[in-house]
Amino acid sequence: MDIINFDGQLVTDSRDVTEMFGRPHDKVICDIRNIPEQLGDTKIGESYFIESTYTNSQNK
């Protein structure tokens, strides 16, 4: 797993989390998006998750 320093915060990529837990990426993303709702705190997403984009091997 790669740990990246992003503006002073140590972060990792959801694709690394996917590999670590052996789950499909779309399921991991869904879980990440649901965490604030499950915890009853809508601001937690702003504090713990940084949304980004990437291009996969199929150029998508």
PDB file of N, CA, C and O in Angstrom, chain B, residues numbered from 101:
ATOM      1  N   MET B 101       0.850  -1.168   0.000  1.00  0.00           N
ATOM      2  CA  MET B 101       0.000   0.000   0.000  1.00  0.00           C
ATOM      3  C   MET B 101       0.895   1.230   0.000  1.00  0.00           C
ATOM      4  O   MET B 101       1.860   1.312   0.760  1.00  0.00           O
ATOM      5  N   ASP B 102       0.562   2.187  -0.865  1.00  0.00           N
ATOM      6  CA  ASP B 102       1.304   3.440  -0.917  1.00  0.00           C
ATOM      7  C   ASP B 102       0.667   4.452   0.023  1.00  0.00           C
ATOM      8  O   ASP B 102      -0.545   4.662   0.002  1.00  0.00           O
ATOM      9  N   ILE B 103       1.492   5.069   0.839  1.00  0.00           N
ATOM     10  CA  ILE B 103       1.055   6.159   1.699  1.00  0.00           C
ATOM     11  C   ILE B 103       1.633   7.435   1.100  1.00  0.00           C
ATOM     12  O   ILE B 103       2.835   7.518   0.847  1.00  0.00           O
ATOM     13  N   ILE B 104       0.779   8.424   0.875  1.00  0.00           N
ATOM     14  CA  ILE B 104       1.169   9.655   0.200  1.00  0.00           C
ATOM     15  C   ILE B 104       0.983  10.823   1.160  1.00  0.00           C
ATOM     16  O   ILE B 104       0.008  10.868   1.909  1.00  0.00           O
ATOM     17  N   ASN B 105       1.919  11.768   1.135  1.00  0.00           N
ATOM     18  CA  ASN B 105       1.779  12.998   1.903  1.00  0.00           C
ATOM     19  C   ASN B 105       1.049  14.001   1.015  1.00  0.00           C
ATOM     20  O   ASN B 105       1.608  14.487   0.032  1.00  0.00           O
ATOM     21  N   PHE B 106      -0.191  14.306   1.360  1.00  0.00           N
ATOM     22  CA  PHE B 106      -1.015  15.222   0.588  1.00  0.00           C
ATOM     23  C   PHE B 106      -1.317  16.432   1.453  1.00  0.00           C
ATOM     24  O   PHE B 106      -2.148  16.359   2.358  1.00  0.00           O
ATOM     25  N   ASP B 107      -0.650  17.541   1.183  1.00  0.00           N
ATOM     26  CA  ASP B 107      -0.832  18.772   1.966  1.00  0.00           C
ATOM     27  C   ASP B 107      -0.682  18.530   3.463  1.00  0.00           C
ATOM     28  O   ASP B 107      -1.456  19.053   4.264  1.00  0.00           O
ATOM     29  N   GLY B 108       0.314  17.736   3.833  1.00  0.00           N
ATOM     30  CA  GLY B 108       0.586  17.487   5.242  1.00  0.00           C
ATOM     31  C   GLY B 108      -0.227  16.364   5.860  1.00  0.00           C
ATOM     32  O   GLY B 108      -0.052  16.056   7.039  1.00  0.00           O
ATOM     33  N   GLN B 109      -1.116  15.743   5.085  1.00  0.00           N
ATOM     34  CA  GLN B 109      -1.907  14.617   5.583  1.00  0.00           C
ATOM     35  C   GLN B 109      -1.426  13.345   4.908  1.00  0.00           C
ATOM     36  O   GLN B 109      -1.183  13.332   3.701  1.00  0.00           O
ATOM     37  N   LEU B 110      -1.289  12.279   5.678  1.00  0.00           N
ATOM     38  CA  LEU B 110      -0.934  10.993   5.102  1.00  0.00           C
ATOM     39  C   LEU B 110      -2.199  10.320   4.601  1.00  0.00           C
ATOM     40  O   LEU B 110      -3.151  10.123   5.356  1.00  0.00           O
ATOM     41  N   VAL B 111      -2.202   9.972   3.327  1.00  0.00           N
ATOM     42  CA  VAL B 111      -3.399   9.401   2.703  1.00  0.00           C
ATOM     43  C   VAL B 111      -3.022   8.168   1.889  1.00  0.00           C
ATOM     44  O   VAL B 111      -1.849   7.927   1.604  1.00  0.00           O
ATOM     45  N   THR B 112      -4.036   7.397   1.522  1.00  0.00           N
ATOM     46  CA  THR B 112      -3.852   6.279   0.611  1.00  0.00           C
ATOM     47  C   THR B 112      -4.984   6.305  -0.398  1.00  0.00           C
ATOM     48  O   THR B 112      -5.955   7.043  -0.233  1.00  0.00           O
ATOM     49  N   ASP B 113      -4.862   5.524  -1.412  1.00  0.00           N
ATOM     50  CA  ASP B 113      -5.801   5.504  -2.519  1.00  0.00           C
ATOM     51  C   ASP B 113      -6.845   4.401  -2.298  1.00  0.00           C
ATOM     52  O   ASP B 113      -6.529   3.348  -1.743  1.00  0.00           O
ATOM     53  N   SER B 114      -8.073   4.642  -2.727  1.00  0.00           N
ATOM     54  CA  SER B 114      -9.128   3.643  -2.556  1.00  0.00           C
ATOM     55  C   SER B 114      -8.798   2.352  -3.297  1.00  0.00           C
ATOM     56  O   SER B 114      -9.263   1.281  -2.906  1.00  0.00           O
ATOM     57  N   ARG B 115      -8.004   2.438  -4.360  1.00  0.00           N
ATOM     58  CA  ARG B 115      -7.618   1.221  -5.079  1.00  0.00           C
ATOM     59  C   ARG B 115      -6.707   0.354  -4.221  1.00  0.00           C
ATOM     60  O   ARG B 115      -6.764  -0.874  -4.293  1.00  0.00           O
ATOM     61  N   ASP B 116      -5.860   0.994  -3.403  1.00  0.00           N
ATOM     62  CA  ASP B 116      -5.021   0.234  -2.474  1.00  0.00           C
ATOM     63  C   ASP B 116      -5.871  -0.425  -1.397  1.00  0.00           C
ATOM     64  O   ASP B 116      -5.613  -1.563  -1.007  1.00  0.00           O
ATOM     65  N   VAL B 117      -6.885   0.290  -0.917  1.00  0.00           N
ATOM     66  CA  VAL B 117      -7.799  -0.273   0.085  1.00  0.00           C
ATOM     67  C   VAL B 117      -8.518  -1.477  -0.512  1.00  0.00           C
ATOM     68  O   VAL B 117      -8.705  -2.495   0.154  1.00  0.00           O
ATOM     69  N   THR B 118      -8.920  -1.351  -1.778  1.00  0.00           N
ATOM     70  CA  THR B 118      -9.585  -2.439  -2.492  1.00  0.00           C
ATOM     71  C   THR B 118      -8.720  -3.700  -2.492  1.00  0.00           C
ATOM     72  O   THR B 118      -9.198  -4.792  -2.185  1.00  0.00           O
ATOM     73  N   GLU B 119      -7.454  -3.535  -2.838  1.00  0.00           N
ATOM     74  CA  GLU B 119      -6.534  -4.683  -2.864  1.00  0.00           C
ATOM     75  C   GLU B 119      -6.336  -5.254  -1.468  1.00  0.00           C
ATOM     76  O   GLU B 119      -6.310  -6.472  -1.287  1.00  0.00           O
ATOM     77  N   MET B 120      -6.198  -4.382  -0.490  1.00  0.00           N
ATOM     78  CA  MET B 120      -5.927  -4.810   0.880  1.00  0.00           C
ATOM     79  C   MET B 120      -7.056  -5.682   1.433  1.00  0.00           C
ATOM     80  O   MET B 120      -6.807  -6.678   2.113  1.00  0.00           O
ATOM     81  N   PHE B 121      -8.309  -5.294   1.132  1.00  0.00           N
ATOM     82  CA  PHE B 121      -9.455  -6.013   1.666  1.00  0.00           C
ATOM     83  C   PHE B 121     -10.048  -7.016   0.690  1.00  0.00           C
ATOM     84  O   PHE B 121     -10.965  -7.756   1.047  1.00  0.00           O
ATOM     85  N   GLY B 122      -9.538  -7.052  -0.542  1.00  0.00           N
ATOM     86  CA  GLY B 122     -10.019  -8.014  -1.522  1.00  0.00           C
ATOM     87  C   GLY B 122     -11.475  -7.804  -1.905  1.00  0.00           C
ATOM     88  O   GLY B 122     -12.217  -8.764  -2.115  1.00  0.00           O
ATOM     89  N   ARG B 123     -11.874  -6.548  -1.994  1.00  0.00           N
ATOM     90  CA  ARG B 123     -13.265  -6.221  -2.345  1.00  0.00           C
ATOM     91  C   ARG B 123     -13.288  -5.480  -3.675  1.00  0.00           C
ATOM     92  O   ARG B 123     -12.296  -4.851  -4.042  1.00  0.00           O
ATOM     93  N   PRO B 124     -14.394  -5.540  -4.401  1.00  0.00           N
ATOM     94  CA  PRO B 124     -14.509  -4.775  -5.645  1.00  0.00           C
ATOM     95  C   PRO B 124     -14.427  -3.265  -5.376  1.00  0.00           C
ATOM     96  O   PRO B 124     -14.945  -2.777  -4.372  1.00  0.00           O
ATOM     97  N   HIS B 125     -13.778  -2.546  -6.273  1.00  0.00           N
ATOM     98  CA  HIS B 125     -13.568  -1.113  -6.078  1.00  0.00           C
ATOM     99  C   HIS B 125     -14.885  -0.355  -5.944  1.00  0.00           C
ATOM    100  O   HIS B 125     -14.992   0.544  -5.110  1.00  0.00           O
ATOM    101  N   ASP B 126     -15.877  -0.699  -6.741  1.00  0.00           N
ATOM    102  CA  ASP B 126     -17.145   0.028  -6.658  1.00  0.00           C
ATOM    103  C   ASP B 126     -17.800  -0.146  -5.287  1.00  0.00           C
ATOM    104  O   ASP B 126     -18.468   0.767  -4.801  1.00  0.00           O
ATOM    105  N   LYS B 127     -17.615  -1.298  -4.668  1.00  0.00           N
ATOM    106  CA  LYS B 127     -18.168  -1.535  -3.325  1.00  0.00           C
ATOM    107  C   LYS B 127     -17.426  -0.708  -2.274  1.00  0.00           C
ATOM    108  O   LYS B 127     -18.039  -0.173  -1.351  1.00  0.00           O
ATOM    109  N   VAL B 128     -16.101  -0.606  -2.420  1.00  0.00           N
ATOM    110  CA  VAL B 128     -15.303   0.204  -1.488  1.00  0.00           C
ATOM    111  C   VAL B 128     -15.716   1.670  -1.594  1.00  0.00           C
ATOM    112  O   VAL B 128     -15.887   2.340  -0.575  1.00  0.00           O
ATOM    113  N   ILE B 129     -15.877   2.171  -2.818  1.00  0.00           N
ATOM    114  CA  ILE B 129     -16.287   3.562  -3.019  1.00  0.00           C
ATOM    115  C   ILE B 129     -17.662   3.797  -2.396  1.00  0.00           C
ATOM    116  O   ILE B 129     -17.880   4.815  -1.740  1.00  0.00           O
ATOM    117  N   CYS B 130     -18.574   2.876  -2.594  1.00  0.00           N
ATOM    118  CA  CYS B 130     -19.912   2.986  -2.012  1.00  0.00           C
ATOM    119  C   CYS B 130     -19.822   3.042  -0.484  1.00  0.00           C
ATOM    120  O   CYS B 130     -20.487   3.864   0.146  1.00  0.00           O
ATOM    121  N   ASP B 131     -19.017   2.186   0.099  1.00  0.00           N
ATOM    122  CA  ASP B 131     -18.844   2.174   1.557  1.00  0.00           C
ATOM    123  C   ASP B 131     -18.268   3.498   2.048  1.00  0.00           C
ATOM    124  O   ASP B 131     -18.731   4.051   3.045  1.00  0.00           O
ATOM    125  N   ILE B 132     -17.255   4.004   1.341  1.00  0.00           N
ATOM    126  CA  ILE B 132     -16.627   5.279   1.732  1.00  0.00           C
ATOM    127  C   ILE B 132     -17.658   6.402   1.692  1.00  0.00           C
ATOM    128  O   ILE B 132     -17.709   7.233   2.599  1.00  0.00           O
ATOM    129  N   ARG B 133     -18.467   6.428   0.661  1.00  0.00           N
ATOM    130  CA  ARG B 133     -19.479   7.486   0.529  1.00  0.00           C
ATOM    131  C   ARG B 133     -20.563   7.376   1.596  1.00  0.00           C
ATOM    132  O   ARG B 133     -21.197   8.376   1.931  1.00  0.00           O
ATOM    133  N   ASN B 134     -20.785   6.188   2.130  1.00  0.00           N
ATOM    134  CA  ASN B 134     -21.825   5.991   3.138  1.00  0.00           C
ATOM    135  C   ASN B 134     -21.348   6.189   4.575  1.00  0.00           C
ATOM    136  O   ASN B 134     -22.174   6.266   5.484  1.00  0.00           O
ATOM    137  N   ILE B 135     -20.057   6.272   4.798  1.00  0.00           N
ATOM    138  CA  ILE B 135     -19.533   6.386   6.164  1.00  0.00           C
ATOM    139  C   ILE B 135     -20.105   7.597   6.903  1.00  0.00           C
ATOM    140  O   ILE B 135     -20.568   7.429   8.031  1.00  0.00           O
ATOM    141  N   PRO B 136     -20.101   8.809   6.334  1.00  0.00           N
ATOM    142  CA  PRO B 136     -20.653   9.948   7.089  1.00  0.00           C
ATOM    143  C   PRO B 136     -22.108   9.737   7.499  1.00  0.00           C
ATOM    144  O   PRO B 136     -22.487  10.080   8.619  1.00  0.00           O
ATOM    145  N   GLU B 137     -22.917   9.185   6.619  1.00  0.00           N
ATOM    146  CA  GLU B 137     -24.330   8.944   6.928  1.00  0.00           C
ATOM    147  C   GLU B 137     -24.461   7.914   8.050  1.00  0.00           C
ATOM    148  O   GLU B 137     -25.281   8.076   8.955  1.00  0.00           O
ATOM    149  N   GLN B 138     -23.652   6.858   7.989  1.00  0.00           N
ATOM    150  CA  GLN B 138     -23.721   5.810   9.007  1.00  0.00           C
ATOM    151  C   GLN B 138     -23.306   6.320  10.376  1.00  0.00           C
ATOM    152  O   GLN B 138     -23.820   5.865  11.398  1.00  0.00           O
ATOM    153  N   LEU B 139     -22.371   7.267  10.394  1.00  0.00           N
ATOM    154  CA  LEU B 139     -21.911   7.824  11.663  1.00  0.00           C
ATOM    155  C   LEU B 139     -22.754   9.002  12.130  1.00  0.00           C
ATOM    156  O   LEU B 139     -22.581   9.497  13.244  1.00  0.00           O
ATOM    157  N   GLY B 140     -23.679   9.452  11.262  1.00  0.00           N
ATOM    158  CA  GLY B 140     -24.520  10.579  11.626  1.00  0.00           C
ATOM    159  C   GLY B 140     -23.782  11.899  11.635  1.00  0.00           C
ATOM    160  O   GLY B 140     -24.190  12.829  12.331  1.00  0.00           O
ATOM    161  N   ASP B 141     -22.698  12.002  10.873  1.00  0.00           N
ATOM    162  CA  ASP B 141     -21.893  13.226  10.836  1.00  0.00           C
ATOM    163  C   ASP B 141     -21.562  13.546   9.382  1.00  0.00           C
ATOM    164  O   ASP B 141     -20.699  12.902   8.786  1.00  0.00           O
ATOM    165  N   THR B 142     -22.232  14.521   8.818  1.00  0.00           N
ATOM    166  CA  THR B 142     -22.004  14.843   7.407  1.00  0.00           C
ATOM    167  C   THR B 142     -20.668  15.531   7.174  1.00  0.00           C
ATOM    168  O   THR B 142     -20.183  15.545   6.043  1.00  0.00           O
ATOM    169  N   LYS B 143     -20.065  16.095   8.198  1.00  0.00           N
ATOM    170  CA  LYS B 143     -18.782  16.779   8.026  1.00  0.00           C
ATOM    171  C   LYS B 143     -17.592  15.824   8.040  1.00  0.00           C
ATOM    172  O   LYS B 143     -16.485  16.211   7.667  1.00  0.00           O
ATOM    173  N   ILE B 144     -17.807  14.586   8.465  1.00  0.00           N
ATOM    174  CA  ILE B 144     -16.697  13.646   8.537  1.00  0.00           C
ATOM    175  C   ILE B 144     -16.112  13.378   7.149  1.00  0.00           C
ATOM    176  O   ILE B 144     -14.907  13.163   7.018  1.00  0.00           O
ATOM    177  N   GLY B 145     -16.935  13.390   6.138  1.00  0.00           N
ATOM    178  CA  GLY B 145     -16.455  13.183   4.783  1.00  0.00           C
ATOM    179  C   GLY B 145     -15.480  14.257   4.354  1.00  0.00           C
ATOM    180  O   GLY B 145     -14.523  13.976   3.634  1.00  0.00           O
ATOM    181  N   GLU B 146     -15.713  15.489   4.789  1.00  0.00           N
ATOM    182  CA  GLU B 146     -14.811  16.591   4.464  1.00  0.00           C
ATOM    183  C   GLU B 146     -13.471  16.421   5.178  1.00  0.00           C
ATOM    184  O   GLU B 146     -12.439  16.849   4.661  1.00  0.00           O
ATOM    185  N   SER B 147     -13.476  15.813   6.341  1.00  0.00           N
ATOM    186  CA  SER B 147     -12.274  15.683   7.151  1.00  0.00           C
ATOM    187  C   SER B 147     -11.417  14.477   6.790  1.00  0.00           C
ATOM    188  O   SER B 147     -10.191  14.534   6.889  1.00  0.00           O
ATOM    189  N   TYR B 148     -12.053  13.390   6.372  1.00  0.00           N
ATOM    190  CA  TYR B 148     -11.324  12.143   6.215  1.00  0.00           C
ATOM    191  C   TYR B 148     -11.157  11.656   4.785  1.00  0.00           C
ATOM    192  O   TYR B 148     -10.326  10.784   4.532  1.00  0.00           O
ATOM    193  N   PHE B 149     -11.915  12.188   3.852  1.00  0.00           N
ATOM    194  CA  PHE B 149     -11.864  11.684   2.490  1.00  0.00           C
ATOM    195  C   PHE B 149     -11.628  12.808   1.500  1.00  0.00           C
ATOM    196  O   PHE B 149     -12.285  13.848   1.558  1.00  0.00           O
ATOM    197  N   ILE B 150     -10.694  12.596   0.595  1.00  0.00           N
ATOM    198  CA  ILE B 150     -10.368  13.569  -0.446  1.00  0.00           C
ATOM    199  C   ILE B 150     -10.737  12.928  -1.773  1.00  0.00           C
ATOM    200  O   ILE B 150     -10.142  11.930  -2.179  1.00  0.00           O
ATOM    201  N   GLU B 151     -11.719  13.509  -2.443  1.00  0.00           N
ATOM    202  CA  GLU B 151     -12.146  12.928  -3.712  1.00  0.00           C
ATOM    203  C   GLU B 151     -11.162  13.318  -4.815  1.00  0.00           C
ATOM    204  O   GLU B 151     -10.699  14.457  -4.885  1.00  0.00           O
ATOM    205  N   SER B 152     -10.862  12.358  -5.661  1.00  0.00           N
ATOM    206  CA  SER B 152      -9.971  12.606  -6.792  1.00  0.00           C
ATOM    207  C   SER B 152     -10.435  11.759  -7.967  1.00  0.00           C
ATOM    208  O   SER B 152     -11.398  10.999  -7.855  1.00  0.00           O
ATOM    209  N   THR B 153      -9.747  11.894  -9.087  1.00  0.00           N
ATOM    210  CA  THR B 153     -10.080  11.113 -10.267  1.00  0.00           C
ATOM    211  C   THR B 153      -8.815  10.443 -10.775  1.00  0.00           C
ATOM    212  O   THR B 153      -7.705  10.836 -10.416  1.00  0.00           O
ATOM    213  N   TYR B 154      -8.988   9.434 -11.610  1.00  0.00           N
ATOM    214  CA  TYR B 154      -7.875   8.745 -12.236  1.00  0.00           C
ATOM    215  C   TYR B 154      -8.349   8.142 -13.537  1.00  0.00           C
ATOM    216  O   TYR B 154      -9.551   8.019 -13.769  1.00  0.00           O
ATOM    217  N   THR B 155      -7.412   7.767 -14.385  1.00  0.00           N
ATOM    218  CA  THR B 155      -7.720   7.080 -15.638  1.00  0.00           C
ATOM    219  C   THR B 155      -7.227   5.644 -15.521  1.00  0.00           C
ATOM    220  O   THR B 155      -6.063   5.405 -15.199  1.00  0.00           O
ATOM    221  N   ASN B 156      -8.123   4.685 -15.785  1.00  0.00           N
ATOM    222  CA  ASN B 156      -7.726   3.280 -15.648  1.00  0.00           C
ATOM    223  C   ASN B 156      -7.065   2.778 -16.926  1.00  0.00           C
ATOM    224  O   ASN B 156      -6.863   3.535 -17.876  1.00  0.00           O
ATOM    225  N   SER B 157      -6.737   1.514 -16.933  1.00  0.00           N
ATOM    226  CA  SER B 157      -6.012   0.929 -18.074  1.00  0.00           C
ATOM    227  C   SER B 157      -6.847   0.923 -19.358  1.00  0.00           C
ATOM    228  O   SER B 157      -6.309   0.755 -20.452  1.00  0.00           O
ATOM    229  N   GLN B 158      -8.157   1.106 -19.217  1.00  0.00           N
ATOM    230  CA  GLN B 158      -9.040   1.163 -20.390  1.00  0.00           C
ATOM    231  C   GLN B 158      -9.303   2.608 -20.821  1.00  0.00           C
ATOM    232  O   GLN B 158     -10.193   2.874 -21.629  1.00  0.00           O
ATOM    233  N   ASN B 159      -8.517   3.531 -20.271  1.00  0.00           N
ATOM    234  CA  ASN B 159      -8.649   4.961 -20.580  1.00  0.00           C
ATOM    235  C   ASN B 159      -9.996   5.532 -20.167  1.00  0.00           C
ATOM    236  O   ASN B 159     -10.522   6.437 -20.815  1.00  0.00           O
ATOM    237  N   LYS B 160     -10.544   5.003 -19.096  1.00  0.00           N
ATOM    238  CA  LYS B 160     -11.829   5.503 -18.578  1.00  0.00           C
ATOM    239  C   LYS B 160     -11.595   6.271 -17.305  1.00  0.00           C
ATOM    240  O   LYS B 160     -12.544   6.776 -16.706  1.00  0.00           O
TER     241      LYS B 160
END
